[in-house]
Amino acid sequence: MRWIGDRESENIEDRRGAGMPMAIGGIGGLGAIILIVVGLVLGIDPSTLMSLLNGEQLPQQQTDTRSVDTGGYGTSRPPDPAQPDTARHFVAVVLADTEDVWKQVFGASGRAYTEPKLVLYTGHIASACGLASTASGPFYCPNDEKVYLDLSFFEEMKSRFHAPGEFAEAYVIAHEIGHHVQNSLGILQAADREKARGDRRGANAVSVRVELQADCLAGVWAHHADRMKHVIEQGDVGAAMNAASAVGDDRLQQQSRGVVVPDAFTHGSSAQRVRWFRRGLDGGDTRQCNTFAANEP
């Protein structure tokens, strides 16, 4: 994927090394819960409150936005300030690409695109949608319009899912931004209302269509980003589709349970995820991403 030297987004919140610990000094379980609630209400990272009460020095957030350096991706450890932070630069460039694409797409239909924030973290994080950890994987929170990403997930893509490649990683980011697009258009809100009207099986079916639409929107991003900046290199599309296939519900269920249960799908099968990403990539048209109108997703 071509990205080195491209514009970097300023909408990165780097909280690596400032994650919320699971147990803090003399603060007991009830006290920790109270601090978490207070932090969420006030919009303050609970780890900040805990650190202050324990007399700890707060880690400084990294705000370096210098030109891109080459190097390997980070892990779940806080970044070494003496080393090139290639992973952060890469994420910032991909986020900038999504901003450029969706501003253009929204503008063509007379809408304004509101740029989301992307939060980098390690370990655990408190979002407006609740507490999350590295095990949660990347996610979008519509309550604060932020994407949350622990960069160690990219390493997991390589080691666990066998889905390496920068464009595969860009697909993951673009998928989460796809949820922001859905939120901006009121699709997530409508989906939540539909889920509330049905049983668990029906709610899962709605979730599948939401996720597959985000895959299609990621494909729309890739289509326009390549036209605007020629970001796609040989092998990139295959890497992205391999990533989409690797996180299909059927494959994950087979790996973890040894059996596939379609009624329990929440993101779609490998074949579905690849098909909808490809549909967005080939056409570049959001109107082709209406998974809710399809007889079969």
C-alpha positions in Angstrom: 0.0 0.0 0.0 1.3 3.4 -0.9 1.1 5.8 2.0 4.5 7.1 3.1 4.6 10.9 3.0 0.9 11.4 2.6 -1.2 13.7 4.8 -1.8 12.6 8.4 -5.0 13.2 10.2 -5.0 15.4 13.3 -7.9 13.4 14.7 -5.7 10.9 16.6 -5.9 10.6 20.4 -2.9 8.7 21.5 -3.6 7.2 24.9 -1.1 4.3 24.7 0.6 3.8 28.1 -2.3 5.6 29.8 -4.8 2.7 29.9 -6.9 1.9 32.9 -5.3 -0.7 35.2 -7.5 -3.4 36.6 -6.4 -3.0 40.2 -5.0 0.2 41.6 -3.1 0.6 44.9 -5.4 1.2 47.9 -8.5 1.7 45.9 -10.8 -1.2 46.4 -13.4 -2.7 44.1 -16.3 -0.4 45.1 -14.0 2.6 45.0 -12.8 1.7 41.6 -16.3 1.3 40.3 -17.3 4.7 41.7 -14.3 6.4 40.1 -15.1 4.7 36.8 -18.7 6.0 36.9 -17.5 9.5 37.9 -15.0 9.5 35.1 -17.5 8.5 32.5 -20.0 11.1 33.7 -17.4 13.9 33.7 -15.8 12.7 30.5 -12.5 12.0 32.3 -10.4 8.9 31.8 -10.9 6.9 35.0 -7.3 6.0 35.0 -6.5 9.7 35.4 -8.6 9.9 38.5 -7.1 6.8 39.9 -3.5 7.9 39.2 -4.2 11.3 40.9 -5.6 9.7 44.0 -2.6 7.4 44.2 -0.1 10.3 43.8 1.2 8.9 40.5 2.7 11.0 37.8 0.5 11.0 34.8 2.0 9.7 31.5 2.2 12.3 28.8 0.2 11.6 25.6 2.2 11.3 22.5 1.4 14.0 20.0 4.3 13.7 17.5 3.1 14.2 14.0 6.4 14.3 12.2 6.9 12.9 8.7 6.6 9.1 8.3 9.5 6.8 9.1 9.9 3.3 8.0 9.9 0.4 10.5 7.9 -2.3 12.1 4.5 -2.1 13.7 4.0 -1.6 17.4 2.7 -4.1 20.0 0.5 -3.7 23.0 3.4 -2.0 24.9 3.6 1.8 25.1 5.7 3.2 22.3 9.4 3.9 22.7 9.9 7.6 22.2 13.4 6.9 20.9 12.1 4.7 18.1 10.1 5.7 14.9 6.4 5.3 15.6 5.6 3.9 12.2 2.3 2.3 13.3 0.9 5.6 14.5 1.9 7.4 11.3 0.3 4.6 9.2 -3.0 4.9 11.1 -3.0 8.7 10.8 -2.5 8.5 7.1 -5.3 5.9 6.6 -7.6 8.0 8.8 -6.8 11.1 6.7 -7.6 9.1 3.5 -11.0 8.2 5.0 -11.6 11.8 5.8 -10.8 12.9 2.2 -13.0 10.2 0.7 -16.0 10.7 2.9 -15.9 14.5 2.7 -16.1 14.1 -1.1 -18.8 11.5 -1.1 -20.9 13.3 1.5 -20.4 16.6 -0.3 -21.6 15.1 -3.6 -24.9 14.5 -2.0 -25.1 17.9 -0.3 -24.1 16.6 3.1 -21.3 17.7 5.5 -19.1 14.9 6.9 -18.1 15.2 10.5 -14.7 13.7 11.1 -14.5 11.1 13.9 -11.6 10.7 16.3 -9.5 7.6 16.5 -8.1 6.6 19.9 -5.0 4.5 20.2 -4.7 2.6 23.5 -3.0 -0.3 25.2 -4.6 -2.8 27.5 -7.9 -1.3 28.6 -9.9 1.8 27.8 -13.0 3.6 29.0 -15.2 4.8 26.2 -18.6 6.4 26.2 -19.9 2.9 25.2 -18.4 1.3 28.3 -15.1 -0.3 29.3 -13.2 -2.3 26.7 -9.9 -4.2 26.4 -7.5 -5.4 23.8 -9.5 -8.6 23.5 -12.5 -6.5 22.3 -10.7 -5.8 19.1 -11.1 -2.5 17.2 -14.5 -0.9 17.7 -16.6 2.2 17.0 -18.5 4.0 19.7 -21.4 6.0 18.4 -21.9 7.7 21.7 -18.7 9.7 21.4 -18.1 9.2 17.7 -14.7 7.6 18.2 -12.9 4.6 16.8 -10.8 2.6 19.4 -7.8 0.6 18.3 -5.1 -1.3 20.2 -2.3 -1.7 17.6 -1.5 -5.1 18.9 -4.5 -6.2 16.9 -2.5 -5.8 13.8 0.0 -8.3 15.1 -2.9 -10.7 16.0 -4.1 -10.4 12.4 -0.7 -11.7 11.2 -0.2 -14.4 13.9 -3.7 -15.6 14.7 -5.8 -14.8 11.6 -2.9 -15.2 9.0 -4.0 -11.9 7.4 -0.9 -9.8 7.0 -0.4 -6.7 5.0 -0.8 -2.9 5.4 -3.9 -2.8 3.1 -5.5 -5.5 5.3 -4.9 -3.2 8.3 -6.3 -0.3 6.4 -9.4 -2.3 5.7 -9.9 -2.8 9.4 -9.7 0.9 10.0 -12.0 1.7 7.1 -14.5 -0.8 8.3 -14.8 1.0 11.7 -15.0 4.3 9.9 -17.8 2.7 7.9 -19.7 2.5 11.2 -19.2 6.2 11.7 -20.7 6.8 8.3 -23.7 4.7 9.3 -24.0 6.6 12.5 -23.9 9.9 10.6 -26.7 8.8 8.3 -28.9 7.5 11.1 -28.5 3.8 10.1 -27.1 2.6 13.4 -29.9 4.3 15.3 -32.5 2.6 13.0 -30.8 -0.7 13.4 -30.8 -0.4 17.2 -34.6 0.2 17.1 -35.1 -2.8 14.9 -33.0 -5.0 17.3 -35.1 -3.9 20.2 -38.3 -5.1 18.5 -37.1 -8.6 18.0 -35.6 -11.6 19.8 -31.9 -12.4 20.0 -31.9 -14.3 16.7 -33.5 -11.3 15.0 -31.1 -8.9 16.6 -28.2 -11.0 15.4 -29.5 -10.9 11.8 -29.7 -7.1 12.0 -26.2 -6.9 13.3 -25.0 -9.0 10.4 -26.5 -6.6 7.9 -24.9 -3.6 9.8 -21.5 -5.2 9.7 -21.7 -6.3 6.1 -22.7 -2.8 5.1 -19.6 -1.5 7.0 -17.5 -3.9 4.9 -19.1 -2.5 1.7 -18.4 1.0 2.9 -14.8 0.1 3.5 -14.7 -1.1 -0.1 -16.2 2.3 -1.2 -13.4 4.0 0.7 -10.7 1.8 -1.0 -12.3 2.5 -4.5 -12.1 6.3 -4.1 -8.8 6.4 -2.2 -7.1 4.6 -5.0 -8.7 6.9 -7.6 -7.6 10.0 -5.6 -4.2 8.9 -4.4 -3.3 5.6 -6.2 -2.8 3.8 -2.8 -3.4 0.3 -4.0 -0.4 -1.8 -5.0 -0.3 -5.4 -6.4 -1.5 -7.9 -3.9 -3.3 -5.3 -1.7 -6.9 -6.2 -2.7 -6.1 -9.9 -2.1 -4.7 -9.0 1.4 -7.9 -7.0 2.3 -10.2 -9.8 1.1 -8.1 -12.3 3.0 -8.6 -10.2 6.2 -12.3 -10.0 5.6 -12.5 -13.7 5.1 -10.4 -14.4 8.2 -12.8 -12.6 10.5 -15.9 -14.2 9.1 -18.2 -15.6 11.8 -18.2 -19.1 10.4 -14.4 -19.3 10.4 -14.1 -17.9 13.9 -16.8 -20.2 15.2 -15.1 -23.2 13.6 -11.8 -22.2 15.2 -13.1 -21.6 18.7 -16.0 -24.1 18.9 -15.4 -26.6 16.2 -19.0 -26.0 14.9 -20.7 -23.3 12.9 -24.0 -21.8 14.2 -25.4 -19.4 11.6 -28.1 -18.1 13.9 -25.4 -16.8 16.2 -23.6 -14.8 13.5 -23.2 -11.1 14.3 -20.8 -10.1 11.5 -21.5 -12.4 8.6 -19.7 -15.3 7.1 -16.3 -15.2 5.4 -17.9 -15.3 1.9 -20.4 -12.6 2.8 -17.8 -10.3 4.1 -15.6 -10.7 1.1 -18.5 -10.3 -1.3 -19.7 -7.0 0.2 -16.3 -5.5 0.5 -15.7 -6.4 -3.1 -19.0 -4.9 -4.1 -18.0 -1.5 -2.6 -14.6 -1.7 -4.0 -15.7 -2.4 -7.6 -18.5 0.1 -7.7 -17.5 2.8 -5.3 -21.2 3.6 -4.9 -22.8 3.7 -1.4 -26.1 3.0 -3.0 -24.8 -0.5 -3.7 -24.2 -1.1 0.0 -27.8 -1.4 1.1 -27.5 -4.7 2.8 -30.9 -4.2 4.4 -32.7 -4.3 1.1 -31.0 -7.5 0.0 -33.0 -10.7 0.3 -30.0 -12.6 1.5 -27.0 -10.7 2.9 
